[in-house]
Amino acid sequence: MQREFLRFDFAGVVGFVVDAGVLYAALSLGCGPYLGRVISFLCAAFVTWQINRRITFARRATISPWREWWE
């Protein structure tokens, strides 16, 4: 259980880094703060979902990734 918690924390840290990095990139490419935030949020949510699905909770993944993402 502790390893699962540490993996979950790792996913959160990676998600934060992706969120900040994509937001910075979007703003430097001329996107406004709202559009940049939407893009960065979606990227961070996708990355953390992938890490949690494939690493943190891999043994619990029983449905297809597409169905899980949309539910």
C-alpha positions in Angstrom: 0.0 0.0 0.0 2.9 2.4 0.7 4.4 1.7 -2.7 1.1 2.5 -4.3 0.9 5.8 -2.4 4.4 6.7 -3.5 3.6 5.9 -7.1 0.4 8.0 -6.8 2.5 10.9 -5.4 5.0 10.5 -8.3 2.1 10.7 -10.8 1.0 14.0 -9.2 4.5 15.5 -9.3 4.9 14.5 -13.0 1.4 15.9 -13.7 2.4 19.2 -12.1 5.6 19.5 -14.1 3.7 18.7 -17.3 1.0 21.2 -16.4 3.5 24.0 -15.7 5.7 23.2 -18.7 2.8 23.0 -21.2 1.3 26.2 -19.8 4.7 28.0 -20.1 5.1 26.7 -23.7 1.5 27.7 -24.7 2.0 31.2 -23.3 5.3 31.6 -25.1 3.7 30.5 -28.3 1.1 33.2 -28.0 -1.9 31.4 -26.5 -3.8 33.4 -24.0 -3.9 32.4 -20.3 -7.3 30.7 -20.5 -6.5 28.7 -23.7 -3.1 27.8 -22.3 -4.6 26.7 -19.1 -7.1 24.4 -20.9 -4.4 22.8 -22.9 -2.0 22.4 -20.0 -4.8 20.9 -17.8 -5.8 18.4 -20.5 -2.1 17.3 -21.0 -1.5 17.0 -17.3 -4.7 15.0 -16.7 -3.8 12.6 -19.5 -0.3 12.1 -18.2 -1.4 11.5 -14.6 -4.1 9.1 -15.8 -1.6 7.1 -17.9 0.9 6.8 -15.1 -1.8 5.8 -12.6 -3.4 3.3 -15.0 -0.1 1.7 -16.1 2.0 1.9 -13.0 0.1 2.8 -9.8 -3.1 0.8 -10.2 -2.0 -1.5 -13.1 -3.4 -4.6 -11.4 -6.8 -3.0 -11.0 -7.2 -2.0 -14.7 -10.0 -4.2 -15.9 -11.8 -2.2 -18.6 -10.5 -0.7 -21.8 -8.6 2.5 -21.5 -11.0 4.4 -23.8 -14.0 3.4 -21.7 -12.2 4.3 -18.5 -11.1 7.7 -19.8 -14.6 8.7 -20.8 -16.4 7.5 -17.7 
